[in-house]
Amino acid sequence: MVESSSKVIGALSGAFLIEATACKTAEALDQRFLEFVQALGFDSAMFVHLSSGGAPISPWVLFGDKAPWIEHYAAQNYAGVDPTISLAFQSRQAFTWEQAEHPDGSRDERRFFGEAREVWAKDGLIVPIHGPYGEFSVVNLPCDHKILLDDQEAAILRGACQMYAALGLNFAKGALPAPPVPIPPLSRRERQCVFWMAMGKYDGETAIILGISLNTVREYLLSAKAKLGVETRAQMALRALACGLLVPDRGMMG
C-alpha cells in the first residue's frame, strides 16, 4: 500500500477518530473518511451491508462511494461468486482481495476479479463489521496498486473503519452521533487488555502477547468494564472505540 510507517498511519487514524465525531452530516463524515484513506493510498471507500438479523441479503452500498462498478456487480450477480463475501463472513480481521482470491478459482471467479481490476481497482482492503444483533457489513477500500500492510497497520485501519461504520449507521438511522466522550482513566494494562480484546483476541492470547497470566487479563478487563460503565464486552469495545482507546501504539505490545 502506502509507504507510510505504522506511526504515521496511527497519527492519521487518531486524527480521523477525533474529527469524525464532530461531523454533523453523513456527507461530512464521508468526506473526512475519504481524505483519511486517500492519505494512505486508497482511492475511495464504501460501506456495504450484507446481513440483517443473521440472514444474508443482497449487497447494499449504504453509504460511501457508489461507483458505476456497483451497478455492473449487481447486474452480473457477482455476489454469488465473489470470494471476499464468504471470507468476510468467516473473519474478524481485515484482508485484501488478493488474500481472498483462490489460485484455482472457478472461471466465473476469475472473470469477476478480471473485470473488477480492469474497470474499478487493482486491489482492495475488506474490513468486516460485525454488529451485536447479527447484522453484518464490510468497509471496502479499493486502490490502484497492491496492498501491503503489516498486522499493526491493518489493526489501525480496522479501528478507523469501525468508527466510520458506527457513525455512518447513526446517520443512516436519522440520528446524529453522540458528542465526544471524555476518556475514562484506564490504566496502561487495562487499556492494553481492552485493545486486544476489541481486536478479537481471546484472553489467553492477550496473556501471551502481554506476558501476564490469564487471570490477570480477566481482572483487568473486569476493572475496565466497571470504569467504562458497561455490562458486556461488546459494549466495552464500542465504548473504548468512541473514547479513542483503540488506536494502537508500540505500548500495546507489553
C-alpha positions, 0 to 999 in steps of 0.5 A: 500500500502506502509507504507510510510507517505504522506511526504515521498511519496511527497519527492519521487514524487518531486524527480521523477518530477525533474529527469524525465525531464532530461531523454533523452530516453523513456527507461530512463524515464521508468526506473526512473518511475519504481524505483519511484513506486517500492519505494512505493510498486508497482511492475511495471507500464504501460501506456495504451491508450484507446481513440483517438479523443473521440472514444474508441479503443482497449487497447494499452500498449504504453509504460511501462511494457508489461507483458505476462498478456497483451497478455492473456487480449487481447486474452480473450477480457477482455476489454469488461468486465473489470470494471476499463475501464468504471470507468476510463472513468467516473473519474478524480481521481485515484482508485484501482481495488478493488474500481472498482470491483462490489460485484455482478459482472457478472461471466465473471467479476469475472473470469477476476479479478480471473485470473488477481490476480492469474497470474499478481497482487493482486491489482492495482492503475488506474490513468486516463489521460485525454488529451485536444483533447479527447484522453484518457489513464490510468497509471496502477500500479499493486502490490502484496498486497492491496492498501491503500492510503489516498486522499493526497497520491493518489493526489501525485501519480496522479501528478507523473503519469501525468508527466510520461504520458506527457513525455512518449507521447513526446517520443512516438511522436519522440520528446524529452521533453522540458528542465526544466522550471524555476518556475514562482513566484506564490504566496502561494494562487495562487499556492494553487488555481492552485493545486486544480484546476489541481486536478479537483476541481471546484472553489467553492470547492477550496473556501471551502477547502481554506476558501476564497470566490469564487471570490477570487479563480477566481482572483487568478487563473486569476493572475496565468494564466497571470504569467504562460503565458497561455490562458486556464486552461488546459494549466495552469495545464500542465504548473504548472505540468512541473514547479513542482507546483503540488506536494502537501504539508500540505500548500495546505490545507489553 
